[in-house]
Amino acid sequence: MSEILQRVAATIESRKGADPASSYVAKLFSKGNDAILKKIGEEATELVMAAKDGEADKVRYECADLWFHSMVLLAQFGLTPDDIIAELGRREGVSGLVEKAARTE
């Protein structure tokens, strides 16, 4: 599974310097954080609506869109899916309440 995420992340990274007229991801990067964040908000809303409708196929599709756009944001900040997997690993076995209370942010 993480191999797919790594390949998608590599493709996203390769689009950073691409021509915005020829690449959707390059276009997002050229517009900056606000455009990327707007897309994440749209996709999150679409995922919520798909879940409210109770349609598993739509949930899968919209969740993939949300993950993809989140990966664009990760690349914008120099992060990779491996960074997120490592963070989840750090949290594994720790109560969510304990983990949240320990945050300094």
C-alpha positions in Angstrom: 0.0 0.0 0.0 2.7 2.5 0.9 4.4 1.9 -2.4 1.4 3.4 -4.2 1.6 6.4 -1.9 5.3 6.7 -2.6 4.7 6.6 -6.3 2.0 9.2 -6.2 4.1 11.4 -3.9 7.0 11.2 -6.4 4.7 12.2 -9.2 3.4 15.1 -7.3 7.0 16.2 -6.4 8.0 16.0 -10.1 5.2 18.4 -11.0 6.5 21.2 -8.7 8.5 22.7 -11.6 6.2 21.7 -14.4 4.3 24.1 -16.6 1.0 25.0 -14.9 -0.7 24.9 -18.3 0.2 21.2 -18.7 -0.3 19.8 -15.2 -3.1 20.2 -12.7 -0.7 19.7 -9.8 1.7 22.3 -11.2 -1.2 24.7 -11.5 -2.1 24.1 -7.8 1.5 24.7 -6.8 1.7 27.8 -8.9 -1.4 29.2 -7.1 0.1 28.5 -3.7 -1.3 27.4 -0.3 -4.6 29.1 -0.6 -5.6 27.2 -3.7 -4.4 23.9 -2.2 -6.2 24.5 1.0 -9.4 25.5 -0.8 -9.3 22.2 -2.7 -8.7 20.2 0.5 -11.8 22.0 2.0 -13.9 21.2 -1.0 -12.8 17.5 -1.0 -13.4 17.2 2.7 -16.9 18.6 2.3 -17.6 16.2 -0.6 -16.4 13.3 1.5 -18.7 14.3 4.4 -21.6 14.6 2.0 -20.9 11.2 0.4 -20.8 9.6 3.9 -24.1 11.3 4.8 -25.6 9.8 1.7 -24.4 6.4 2.8 -22.8 5.5 -0.5 -19.6 3.5 0.0 -18.4 4.0 -3.7 -18.7 7.7 -3.4 -17.0 7.7 0.0 -14.0 5.7 -1.5 -13.8 8.1 -4.5 -14.0 11.3 -2.4 -11.6 10.0 0.2 -9.1 9.3 -2.6 -9.5 12.9 -3.8 -9.0 14.2 -0.2 -5.9 12.1 0.3 -4.5 13.2 -3.1 -4.9 16.9 -2.4 -3.5 16.4 1.2 -0.5 14.8 -0.5 -0.1 17.9 -2.6 -0.1 20.0 0.6 2.5 17.7 2.1 4.7 18.2 -0.9 4.2 22.0 -0.6 5.7 21.7 2.9 8.5 19.3 2.0 6.7 16.3 3.7 6.0 12.8 2.4 3.5 10.1 3.2 6.3 8.4 5.1 6.4 11.4 7.5 2.7 10.9 8.2 3.1 7.1 8.6 6.0 7.7 11.1 3.8 10.1 13.1 1.0 7.6 13.2 3.5 5.0 14.3 4.6 7.3 17.1 1.1 7.7 18.3 0.2 4.0 18.0 -0.7 2.5 21.4 -1.1 5.9 23.0 -4.5 7.0 24.1 -5.9 9.8 21.9 -6.7 11.8 25.1 -3.1 11.3 26.4 -1.5 12.2 23.0 -3.6 15.3 22.7 -2.9 16.5 26.2 0.9 16.0 25.6 0.9 18.3 22.6 2.7 21.6 23.1 1.1 23.3 20.0 
